[in-house]
Amino acid sequence: MTAQTSSLKQRGRIVISGILEAKTGLHIGGTEVGLQIGGADSSVIRNGLDGLPYIPGSSLKGKMRSLLERVYTPGKLKKVGNSRIFLPDTIEEYTDPEKGFLFHLFGVTPEMIRDAAQRAGTEDEALPTRLIVRDAPMTKETKEALDRSLYTDMPYTQVKTEVVIDRITSAATPRQIERVPAGAQFNFEMVFNIYFDYDVKFLDRITEAMELLEHDCLGGQGSRGYGQVRFVKREAKVKWFNGQNFDTEVNAWKSSFERDETGEAS
């Protein structure tokens, strides 16, 4: 165990929360099992208790990570299962807070760290993931508005028909995609845990990832107009532990990060 991991102590926690709004129809796919006749070909994911669509934390966190990876391309692109993801190629790429900030912020599997450490002949130095991203449920106001709406095709959603045209015969093959209507809002929450002095520098990367997402898309069918989102409200609540605080750095970040319900800086 290294000096860094042996002295691991949580110094603070920042809870980032607010409202995420779908500016265009949002499709985050759920299971196709059990679809009824007359349903959509591609359904959205729903809460198993109340049937409300929600945004999985894994979808939000994964998109934020992938957008930052496009900018910073950390480590090397490696195949894991059927996917290619960026992973640290050396233990230094993981432990260095500048080169490996994405791995600190979003995490990497312990197996990958062990492999990198073994190749380097050093100790395994797995560190805790700093950012937790929770599932984002639909707001009460959006649920009530959709309960009253005359324009939904399924509970809380619309069904959009798209057509694939055969380039030779011109035959049309329709496909129905379920999506949450534009204007729907969701309550999001992220938890950022602080263990080391340098962790506070990662806050700017969280802001950057959120703003990159606003100019990209969330969920499927993004190239066809789905999934434009905006964080219309953002706030951060800070709690320090063990007599620690980094108020100067965190307050400077907080003042530029927060937005009120209008989407303006608060």
NORWOZI-V461072 format. One line per field, one symbol per residue. psi: psi as a letter, one per 40 degrees, with the letter a starting at -180 (. if undefined). burial: b if it has 16 or more other C-alpha atoms within 10 Angstrom, else e. A space follows every 50 residues. Layout:
BEGIN
psi->???
burial->???
END
This chain:
BEGIN
psi->hiddddehhhdihhhhiahhhhdiihhhiaiehehiheiidhiihihede ehiihidddddddddddddddegiaihihhbeihihihdidddddheddf dddddeiiiddddddddddefiihfhiihdhhhiihiiiddddddddeie eidiheiihhhihhhhedeeihhihhhhihiieiiihihihhhhdidedd deddddddddddddebihaifdefeiehihgehhihhhhiifeiifdddd dddddddiiadeeih.
burial->eeeeeeeeeebbbbbbbbbbbbbbbbbbbeeeeeeeeeebbbbbbbeeee ebbbbbbebbbebbbbbbbeeeebbeeeeeeeeeebbbbbbebbbebebb bbbbbbbbeeebbbbbbeeeeeebbbbbbbbbbbbbbbbeeebeebeeee ebeeebbbbeeeeeeeeeeeeeeeebbbbbbbebbbbbbbbbbbbeeebb ebbebbbebbbbbbeebbbeebeeebbbbbbbbbbbeeeeeeeebeeeeb eebbeebbbeeeeeee
END
